[in-house]
Amino acid sequence: MSWLVVLSSGSNGEPWWIALIKAFVVINLVLFGFAYLTLIERKVMGRMQLRYGPNRTGPFGTLQPIADLVKLIRKESFFPAEAVDVLYIFSPFLAAFTALTTFSVIPWGPGWVIGGYQVNGYVADVPISLLLVFALGSIGVYGFVVGGWASDSKYSLLGSMRTCAQLVSYEVSLALSVLGVVLMAGSLSLVDVVAAQDREVWYVIPQFIGFLVFLLAGTAETARAPFDLPEAEQELVAGYHTEYGGMRFGLYSMSEYINLITLSGLAVTLFLGGWHGPWLPGVLWFLLKLAVLLFVFIWMRTTLPRLRYDQLMQFGWKVLLPVATLNAVVTALLVVWI
């Protein structure tokens, strides 16, 4: 994340050391959010399925994420005899690094003056931050694909092949779904997109079709139910991370949940006005919108059955892609005419 900070710190009136402190704070807050998102998800799913969920470790199960961390740290990190050593070890770190870095360009507040210093409500404001998000997401895919291939397991290999095919198929629709927002805002900077929605209207209203496509394609990009084919336990044991244990498995799990948090934060930024809202401070508005979207993703996982693989591909290429393309074309014509 540090090179993003260097890019941003010279042009926004913020000292570089403040940007470094924010990067450290944001990383740890995202990690904290990931830890307790696992608990919240298990609690919500338990209630929806008429059971309790974790309720033994700490008051109401609140220490369960810490217990899970201790368990993962203490577990043996076994190593398949025929695995490709360097790639097998490096892949989880690549997936976790790209997941954490992506959140650095998402604005979460209006900015403040503290002690005479300007403190912006984002870690980095890159003029092409939206392209950077998609680029980092594409690099992160290699962590899943290479890790599955390097494990020397047929289940892991099939999971990595599904991951590659699924992400390639749905990334096109995901990119086209935000094209209407870019055309209306006239910028690829997420900070500019949030500012444009404050001047005009939240883009979820004129871009409601794009918003739905973004949520569905994003669900497939993060391999969440009902698009969790790369990890289909009834078919592939655990998919690409079948042969991983201990903290290597923990890094894969962390990257999946952080990608979900980043996707929700991106949806808030692009379609729901970012941190803007009445009465409450901007940061609280951002967190509230983020929590609502995360609840929707958990609700989908609890409610919807997994698609078959042929249905997954057909839905991506024959439904989402034409709808996203049509939405982008119509938006472009309206922007030109109006």
Buried (B, 14 or more C-beta within 10 A) or exposed (E): BBEBBEBBBEEBEBEEEBBBBBBEEBBEEBBEBBBEBBBBBBBBBBEBEEEEBBBEBBEBBBBBBEBBEEEBEEBEEEBBEEBBEEBBBBBBBBBBBBBBBBBBBBBBBBBEEEEEEEBBBBBBBBBEBBEBBBEBBEBBBBBBBBBBBBBBBEBBBBBBBBBBBBBEBBBBBBBBBBBBBBBBBEBBBBBBBBBBBEEEEBBBEBBEBBBBBBBBBBBBBBBBBBBBBBBBEEBBBBBBBBBBBBBBBBBBBBBBBBBBBBBBBBBBBBBBBBBBBEEEEBBEBBBEBBBEBBBBBBEBBBEEEBBEBEEBBEBBBEEBBEBBBEBBEEBBEEEEEE
